[in-house]
Amino acid sequence: MSINFEDNSTMFSGMFSLVFPSREGSSLRLPKIEPFEGISEAELIQKPKIPLKSISKKRSRKRITACPHVNKRYYARSMCNNCYHKIGRQKKAWNCQHTDRQLYAKGLCQKCYLQDYHSLKSCKADEEKI
């Protein structure tokens, strides 16, 4: 639906005279502008041509190959979440006395990290109460 004003008047010409009443019957006249000069209507209707390569490309996803759980979601090092945390990590803890155990976080094994975490959490809770 398009509005075509052949006599170059606009739907706002009456408003213009309300805003500026001192003008003598003049109204706002705008030139007629074609939106797509030089392009036919058939070219506008046609779908853009997209190369087939970009359509057929699939997003590459990592696959589980290092553990038997191929139907689970990929986590890291070609393993699912459970297998990675059981057999995929090889670094050892260095920041606690359990240097033979696997690294959990901040250089600590899981037992020492959780012990440290809960002691800090309880200290913060005690400070907030005071």
N, C-alpha and C positions, 0 to 999 in steps of 0.2 A: 504494500500500500504506500504510494508516494503521492505527495501533494505537489501539484504543478501550478505555479502562478504564471500565467502567460503574460500578464500585463506588468510583470516585475514587482508586484505588490506582495507583501508578506502578511502573515497572520498577525504580526506584531506592529503593523503600520498604525493601527488605531491606538495601541498602547504608547507608541512614540509621540503621538499628538497629545496624549494625556500627560506624559512626562514633561514635554516641552510645548506648552500651549501657545507660546508667543509666536511660533512659526506659522506662516500663513498657508495653511492647508497642505503643507509639505509632509510627505511620509517617507519613511526609510525605504530606499530603493537599493536592492542588491542585485549584482549581476548573476545571470544564470550560469552555474558551473556544472560541467559534466564530471561525475566522479571518477570514471575510468576512461579517459580519452585515449583513443588509439587501440583499445582492446574491445573485441566484439563480445556480444553476450554469450555466444557459443563457447568461447575460450574461458569465460568466467564460470560457466556451468560445469565444465569438464573437471574431473578429479585430477589432483596433481599426480604426476608420474613419480613413483617411488621406486628406486632400484630394487630388484628382487633380492639382492644380497643382504640388504638391511632388514628385509622382512624375514628371511629364512634363518638369520643368525639367532642362535639360542644363547641364553645366558650361561656361561660356563660355571658349573658348580663343582665344588670339591667332592670327591667320592671317598667312601670308607673302603680302604684296601688293607689296612694293617690289623684289623680285628674282624671276628666273624659276624658282627652285628651290622650287616649291610643295610638292613631295613630301618635302622635308627638314624637320628639326625647327626650330621657331621659336627665334630667339636674342634679337634686340633690334631695335627700330625697323622692324618688319615685314620683317625679313630673316633669312636663315639665318646660321650662324656665319661661313662663309667670306666671304659678301658683306658682312656687317657689318664685318669686320676689313679688307676691301679698300677698300670705298667708303662705308661708313656712318659712319666717324669723321671729324670735320672739325677738331678742335682741333689746334693746332700745338705743338711742343715749345718751352718757354721757358727751361728750366734748363740748356741746353747750347748749343754754338755752331751747331747745326743747326736753326735756327729755321724753316727751310722744310719740315722733315720732320714727319710725323704724331707726335702725342703717344703714347708707349707707357706709361710709368708714372713717377711722381714728377717730372713736368715734363721728362723726358728722352725723346729718340727711342729706338728699339729698340736701335740699335748702342751708344749711350752707356750705356743702362741695363744691358745685358748685360755690357759691359766693367766697369762699376762693380760689378755683382753678383758677377762672377767674381773680381775683385780682393779684395773683402771676404771672399768665401768662402775664398779661398786664405790670407788673413791669419789668419782664425779657425782654419783647419786647422793652420797653423804654430804658433799659440799653444797649441793643444791638445797638440801633440807635445812641447813644452817642459815 
